[in-house]
Amino acid sequence: MPITIMGDREFENVPSIKSKALRINLNENIYGTFSEIGAGQETVRNFFRSGGASGTIAKAMSAYDKDFSDAIYGVEDDKRYVTEARLKKMLSHEIGLIEQRISREKHPNKLFFSYANTVATIDFAKKYKGHGWVGIKYQVTPGEEYNEIILHVRFKETDARHQQNTLGILGVNLIYGAYYKYDNPKKLLRYLYDHIDKDQIEIDTINFSGPRFEGVDNRLMSLQLVKNNMTDAVMFSPEGNNILPAKILYKKNILALRGSFRPVTKVNMDMYNQSLELFLRENKVEKENTEVIFEITLSNLRAEGEIDERDFMDRAKLLCSLGQTVMISNFQEYYRVVEYFSRYSKQRMGLTMGVNNLVDVFDEKYYRHLSGGILEAFGKLFFKDLKVYLYPLKDPETGEISTSENLKVHPRMKELYKFFKYNGRVEDIKDYDPKILDVYSREVLEMISEGEEGWEAMLPEKTTKMIKEQNLFNYKEHKKKAKSEA
């Protein structure tokens, strides 16, 4: 096998796409269907070409015509075809057919599967690069309940044939991984990019389900997507499910709060409540068309070098329990957050931040990699219909309150700051709770870790309860330590 350099698999022997398809074909028990809509039958073609396909392929089809597709799978409520709901219907329908048509008595050892994709490749004008849903529903042992792996992709290439070829490789990697790497989902995820470069296709959502993945936390799998540079950002709902960013951000007004939320404090929630109230007063901003996002940057997760996945899960649980939508991103700079949201919406945007964060925004060192420096960054940040909602900062020594009126930026940045300030792009949060300005999450975390008392009053009641009940942030260990010392 050839030596291939593929990111995390550098210098490993990576099986070729042909050898992966052939291994599946030569397994006498793996048997199923291929249903591919929108980009041709690119995945199944690899299995036909590798040889021995008659032992694997029960049926291959492409219901390309919309009327044919509706006749087979039904009509979607939203009349759309490139959706997760459509993909799931395709998978379930085809599994139902193979169960009906292939006798279990005659083939007791067969491992049935249904692979499907529904995609839209680049348009003729090349303004829209396209996206799609890809999935597999399958068995690892005969007769077991079915497992599912479903993912959403965004195409990056600007040629339809290249996109089709990439999709076909991804499909083979998914089927191969589903059967031979299911016991290690993190590796399965990385191997999806075998023989694919990350500037060819982006995976921004993935969900595992079924008996083989009962122990898999899909939020943790989301983290792997960002960690492995497969996507810039992932999102999950208050219920803890991975969600497609486009689905909740499309044409929405967006208010974003960035932080470490380690843990989420009363200050964080006061910032949220007060800024949301101000945002909803803006022209053309209505509550039913507004999405609030709590963002955690990956750089914050790497506080001690390597990402602490348990720590990440603790933060995610707390934010979700408070009914919030969470985004994990690779964005260090705020302008990149705004650029990302602009993919999906041209409506009004708001950023909620503290005084220290805004001072950092005006620090030139964060923009040295840009040819236009800070001016280029600010052009990207503020050319949209965006406003910053600023939460005050209390000096712990002097008690002085810093706001947009008296914050200190570098002398070279004063005029630039004044320009944005007096053009209505920065608004102070004035109805803040002065009693909680001394609350800092890092101090709360230290109190929890040291077994000190009094931290409970600094957090939302529900957060405090969860930390104690679920022993988050090592609460249980330090509680025991405190008791033993007593």
C-alpha positions in Angstrom: 0.0 0.0 0.0 1.3 3.5 -0.7 2.6 5.9 1.9 0.2 8.8 2.1 0.4 12.1 4.0 -3.0 12.9 5.3 -3.0 15.2 8.4 -3.3 13.0 11.5 -2.5 9.9 9.5 0.9 11.2 8.3 3.2 8.4 7.3 0.5 5.7 7.9 -0.3 3.1 5.3 -3.7 4.4 4.1 -5.7 1.9 2.0 -6.6 3.1 -1.4 -10.2 3.8 -2.3 -10.2 0.8 -4.6 -8.8 -1.5 -1.9 -11.4 -0.2 0.6 -14.2 -0.9 -1.8 -12.8 -4.3 -2.7 -12.5 -5.3 1.0 -16.2 -4.5 1.4 -17.1 -6.4 -1.8 -15.2 -9.5 -0.7 -17.0 -9.6 2.6 -19.6 -12.2 1.7 -22.0 -10.9 4.4 -22.1 -7.1 3.8 -25.1 -6.5 1.4 -27.1 -3.4 0.7 -28.4 -0.6 -1.4 -27.1 2.7 -2.8 -29.4 5.7 -3.3 -27.6 8.8 -4.6 -29.5 12.0 -5.6 -28.0 15.1 -7.1 -24.4 14.3 -8.1 -24.7 11.0 -9.9 -23.9 7.6 -8.6 -20.4 8.5 -7.6 -20.0 6.3 -4.5 -21.4 3.1 -5.9 -19.3 3.6 -9.0 -16.2 2.9 -6.9 -17.6 -0.4 -5.8 -18.5 -1.4 -9.3 -15.0 -0.6 -10.5 -13.1 -2.4 -7.8 -14.5 -5.8 -8.7 -16.7 -8.4 -6.9 -19.6 -5.9 -6.6 -22.3 -8.5 -7.1 -21.7 -9.8 -3.6 -22.3 -6.3 -2.1 -24.8 -4.3 -4.2 -28.4 -5.3 -4.0 -29.5 -2.2 -5.8 -28.1 1.1 -7.0 -30.4 4.0 -8.0 -30.6 7.7 -8.5 -34.1 9.1 -8.3 -32.9 12.3 -9.9 -36.3 13.5 -11.2 -38.2 15.2 -8.4 -41.5 13.6 -9.3 -39.9 10.1 -9.2 -38.2 11.0 -5.9 -41.5 12.1 -4.4 -43.2 8.9 -5.7 -40.6 6.8 -3.9 -39.9 8.6 -0.7 -42.9 11.0 -0.3 -43.2 14.7 -0.3 -41.4 16.8 2.3 -43.4 19.3 4.3 -41.0 22.1 3.2 -40.9 20.8 -0.4 -37.1 20.6 -0.2 -34.9 17.7 -1.2 -31.4 18.3 0.2 -32.4 17.9 3.9 -31.6 15.6 6.8 -35.3 14.5 6.8 -35.1 13.5 3.2 -31.9 11.5 3.8 -33.5 9.7 6.8 -36.5 8.8 4.7 -34.2 7.4 2.0 -32.3 5.3 4.4 -35.4 3.9 6.2 -37.2 3.2 2.9 -34.4 1.3 1.4 -33.7 -0.8 4.5 -37.4 -1.7 4.6 -37.2 -2.9 1.0 -34.1 -5.0 1.5 -35.7 -6.6 4.7 -38.8 -7.4 2.6 -37.0 -8.8 -0.4 -34.1 -10.7 1.0 -35.0 -13.8 3.1 -33.4 -14.0 6.5 -33.9 -17.7 6.4 -32.1 -18.0 3.2 -29.4 -15.5 4.2 -29.1 -15.7 8.0 -25.6 -14.1 8.1 -26.2 -11.1 5.9 -25.4 -7.6 7.3 -27.8 -5.3 5.6 -27.0 -1.7 4.9 -28.4 1.3 3.1 -26.1 4.1 1.9 -27.6 7.3 0.7 -26.8 10.9 -0.2 -28.9 13.9 -1.3 -26.8 16.8 -2.5 -26.8 19.9 -4.6 -23.5 20.5 -6.3 -22.1 23.9 -7.6 -24.5 25.9 -9.7 -23.8 26.9 -13.3 -23.0 30.5 -12.4 -20.6 29.2 -9.6 -22.0 31.5 -7.0 -23.3 28.7 -4.9 -20.8 25.9 -4.2 -23.4 23.4 -2.9 -23.9 21.1 0.1 -25.5 17.8 0.9 -26.5 15.1 3.4 -24.7 11.7 3.5 -25.5 8.7 5.6 -25.5 5.0 6.2 -27.9 2.8 8.1 -26.4 -0.6 8.8 -25.9 -3.7 10.9 -22.6 -5.0 12.4 -24.1 -8.4 13.4 -27.0 -10.2 11.7 -30.5 -9.2 13.0 -29.3 -6.4 15.3 -31.0 -3.0 15.5 -29.6 -0.7 12.9 -26.9 1.9 13.5 -26.8 5.2 11.7 -24.1 7.7 10.8 -25.4 10.9 9.3 -23.3 13.9 8.2 -23.7 17.2 6.4 -21.1 18.4 4.0 -20.3 21.7 2.3 -18.5 21.6 -1.0 -15.4 23.9 -1.4 -14.3 23.0 -4.9 -15.5 25.1 -7.8 -15.9 22.3 -10.4 -18.9 20.0 -10.4 -16.9 17.0 -11.6 -14.4 17.5 -8.8 -17.2 17.7 -6.3 -18.8 14.5 -7.5 -15.4 12.7 -7.3 -14.8 13.9 -3.8 -18.3 12.9 -2.7 -17.7 9.4 -4.1 -14.4 9.1 -2.1 -16.1 10.3 1.0 -18.9 7.7 0.6 -16.4 4.9 0.3 -14.6 6.1 3.4 -17.9 6.3 5.3 -19.0 2.8 4.4 -15.6 1.3 5.1 -15.3 3.2 8.5 -18.8 2.2 9.5 -17.9 -1.5 9.2 -14.3 -1.6 10.2 -13.8 1.5 12.5 -17.2 1.7 14.3 -15.5 0.7 17.7 -13.5 4.0 17.6 -15.7 6.8 16.3 -12.9 9.4 16.7 -10.7 7.5 14.3 -13.6 6.8 12.0 -14.2 10.6 11.8 -10.6 11.3 10.9 -10.5 8.5 8.3 -13.4 10.1 6.4 -10.7 12.4 4.9 -8.5 9.6 3.5 -7.5 10.7 0.0 -9.4 14.0 0.5 -7.9 17.4 1.3 -9.7 19.6 3.7 -10.0 22.4 1.2 -12.1 20.1 -1.0 -15.0 19.4 1.4 -16.2 20.5 4.9 -18.1 18.3 7.3 -20.0 20.6 9.7 -22.4 18.2 11.3 -22.3 14.5 12.3 -24.5 12.3 14.4 -24.0 8.7 15.5 -27.0 6.6 16.7 -27.8 2.9 17.3 -26.6 0.1 19.5 -23.0 0.4 18.5 -22.9 4.1 19.4 -24.9 4.2 22.7 -21.9 5.5 24.5 -21.1 8.2 21.9 -21.8 11.8 22.9 -22.5 13.6 19.6 -21.4 16.9 21.1 -18.0 15.5 21.7 -18.0 14.3 18.1 -18.8 17.9 17.1 -15.7 19.0 19.0 -13.6 16.6 17.0 -14.8 18.2 13.8 -13.4 21.5 14.9 -10.3 20.1 16.6 -9.4 18.2 13.4 -10.0 21.3 11.2 -12.8 19.6 9.3 -14.9 22.7 9.9 -14.6 26.1 11.4 -17.6 25.8 13.8 -20.2 23.4 15.0 -23.4 24.0 16.9 -25.7 22.1 19.2 -29.1 22.7 20.7 -30.3 23.1 24.3 -31.3 19.4 24.1 -27.7 18.4 23.4 -28.1 17.5 19.8 -25.8 18.4 17.0 -27.6 20.8 14.7 -26.8 22.2 11.2 -25.7 25.9 11.6 -27.5 26.9 8.4 -30.7 25.5 9.7 -31.0 27.8 12.7 -29.0 30.8 11.4 -30.5 31.2 7.9 -32.0 34.7 7.5 -32.0 35.3 11.3 -31.0 38.2 13.4 -28.0 36.9 15.4 -26.8 37.9 18.9 -23.5 36.2 19.9 -21.8 36.0 23.3 -18.2 34.8 23.4 -16.7 33.4 26.6 -15.0 30.5 28.3 -18.2 29.9 30.4 -16.0 27.9 32.9 -18.5 27.9 34.5 -21.3 30.1 33.3 -21.9 32.8 36.0 -24.6 35.3 36.9 -22.5 37.9 35.1 -22.8 35.9 31.8 -26.5 35.6 32.2 -26.9 39.3 33.0 -24.9 40.1 29.9 -27.2 37.8 27.9 -30.5 39.2 29.3 -29.6 42.9 29.1 -28.0 42.7 25.7 -30.9 40.7 24.3 -33.4 43.3 25.5 -31.4 46.0 23.8 -31.0 44.0 20.6 -34.8 43.4 20.4 -35.3 47.1 20.5 -33.4 47.5 17.2 -35.3 48.2 14.0 -36.4 45.1 12.2 -35.4 42.8 15.1 -38.2 40.6 16.3 -37.9 37.8 18.9 -39.3 35.1 16.7 -36.6 35.8 14.1 -33.7 36.1 16.5 -31.1 33.5 17.4 -28.8 33.9 20.4 -25.5 32.0 20.3 -23.1 31.2 23.1 -19.7 30.8 21.5 -16.7 29.0 22.9 -13.5 29.4 20.9 -11.2 26.4 20.6 -8.3 28.6 21.7 -10.0 28.9 25.1 -10.5 25.1 25.3 -6.7 24.7 24.8 -6.0 26.7 28.0 -3.4 24.1 29.2 -2.1 23.0 25.8 -4.3 20.0 25.0 -8.1 20.1 25.0 -9.7 18.8 28.1 -12.7 17.0 26.7 -14.4 16.4 30.1 -14.0 20.1 30.8 -15.6 20.9 27.5 -18.5 18.6 28.2 -19.1 20.2 31.6 -19.4 23.7 30.0 -21.6 22.4 27.3 -24.0 20.7 29.7 -24.3 23.8 31.8 -25.1 26.1 28.9 -27.6 23.7 27.4 -29.3 23.2 30.7 -30.0 27.0 30.7 -31.7 26.7 27.4 -28.9 28.1 25.2 -27.6 27.2 21.8 -23.8 26.6 21.8 -21.2 27.1 19.1 -17.7 25.8 19.2 -15.4 27.6 16.8 -11.8 27.9 15.5 -12.2 31.7 15.4 -9.8 33.7 17.5 -10.8 37.1 16.1 -14.3 38.6 16.3 -14.3 39.6 12.6 -14.1 35.9 11.7 -17.2 35.2 13.8 -19.1 37.9 11.9 -17.8 36.5 8.5 -19.1 33.1 9.5 -22.5 34.3 10.5 -22.7 36.3 7.2 -22.6 33.0 5.3 -26.1 32.4 6.5 -27.7 35.7 7.2 -27.7 39.3 6.0 -29.9 40.4 8.9 -28.8 42.5 11.9 -26.1 41.1 14.2 -25.0 41.9 17.7 -21.9 41.0 19.7 -22.1 41.1 23.5 -18.8 41.6 25.2 -17.0 43.0 28.2 -14.8 46.1 28.2 -11.6 44.0 28.2 -12.8 42.2 25.1 -13.5 45.4 23.3 -10.1 46.7 24.2 -8.6 43.5 22.7 -10.5 44.1 19.5 -8.6 47.3 19.1 -5.2 45.7 19.7 -3.2 45.6 16.4 -1.2 42.5 17.3 -4.2 40.3 16.5 -4.2 41.4 12.9 -0.6 41.2 11.8 -1.4 38.3 9.6 -3.7 40.4 7.5 -2.2 42.4 4.6 -4.5 45.3 5.5 -3.9 45.0 9.3 -6.5 46.2 11.7 -8.3 48.3 9.0 -9.0 45.2 7.0 -10.3 43.4 10.0 -12.6 46.3 11.0 -13.8 46.5 7.4 -14.9 42.9 7.8 -16.3 43.4 11.3 -18.3 46.5 10.9 -19.3 46.7 7.3 -22.3 44.5 8.2 -25.3 45.8 10.1 -23.5 45.0 13.5 -23.6 46.6 16.9 -21.5 45.8 20.0 -23.3 45.7 23.4 -20.8 46.5 26.0 -20.9 45.2 29.6 -19.0 47.4 32.2 -15.9 46.4 34.0 -15.2 47.2 37.7 -11.6 47.7 38.8 -11.2 45.3 41.8 -8.7 47.8 43.5 -10.2 51.2 42.9 -13.8 50.3 42.3 -13.9 52.4 39.1 -16.4 51.4 36.5 -15.2 51.3 32.9 -17.6 51.8 30.0 -17.4 52.8 26.4 -17.0 56.4 27.6 -13.8 55.9 29.5 -12.2 52.7 28.4 -8.5 52.9 27.4 -7.3 51.8 24.0 -3.8 52.3 22.5 -3.2 56.0 21.5 -2.9 55.0 17.8 -6.4 53.5 18.0 -8.2 56.3 19.7 -9.5 58.0 16.6 -10.5 54.7 15.1 -12.4 53.8 18.3 -14.1 57.2 18.4 -15.2 56.7 14.8 -17.1 53.4 15.6 -18.3 54.6 19.0 -19.9 57.8 17.7 -21.3 56.2 14.7 -23.6 54.1 16.9 -21.7 50.8 16.6 -21.1 50.5 20.4 -23.8 50.7 23.0 -23.4 50.4 26.8 -25.4 48.0 28.8 -26.6 50.4 31.5 -29.2 48.3 33.4 -26.6 45.8 34.7 -26.7 44.3 38.2 -23.9 46.2 40.2 -23.9 43.5 42.9 -22.3 40.9 40.6 -19.6 43.0 39.0 -17.0 41.3 41.3 -17.9 37.8 40.0 -15.2 36.2 37.8 -15.5 32.7 36.5 -11.8 31.9 37.0 -12.2 32.7 40.8 -15.4 30.6 41.0 -13.6 27.7 39.4 -10.7 28.0 41.8 -13.2 28.0 44.7 -14.8 24.9 43.5 -11.5 23.1 42.9 -10.2 24.2 46.4 -13.3 23.1 48.1 -14.1 26.6 49.3 -17.6 27.8 50.3 -19.6 30.6 48.9 -19.2 30.1 45.1 -22.8 28.9 44.8 -24.2 32.5 45.1 -22.2 33.6 42.1 -23.8 31.2 39.7 -27.4 30.6 38.4 -29.3 28.3 40.7 -29.6 25.6 38.1 -25.9 25.7 37.3 -25.0 25.3 41.0 -27.4 22.3 41.3 -25.9 20.6 38.2 -22.3 21.1 39.4 -23.1 19.4 42.7 -25.4 16.6 41.3 -23.2 15.7 38.4 -19.9 16.4 40.1 -18.7 18.8 37.4 -15.3 20.6 37.5 -14.0 17.9 39.9 -16.5 19.0 42.5 -16.8 15.5 44.0 -13.1 14.9 44.4 -12.5 18.2 46.2 -15.6 17.7 48.4 -14.2 14.4 49.6 -10.8 16.0 50.2 -12.4 18.8 52.3 -14.2 16.3 54.4 -11.1 14.1 55.0 -9.1 17.2 56.0 -11.8 18.2 58.5 
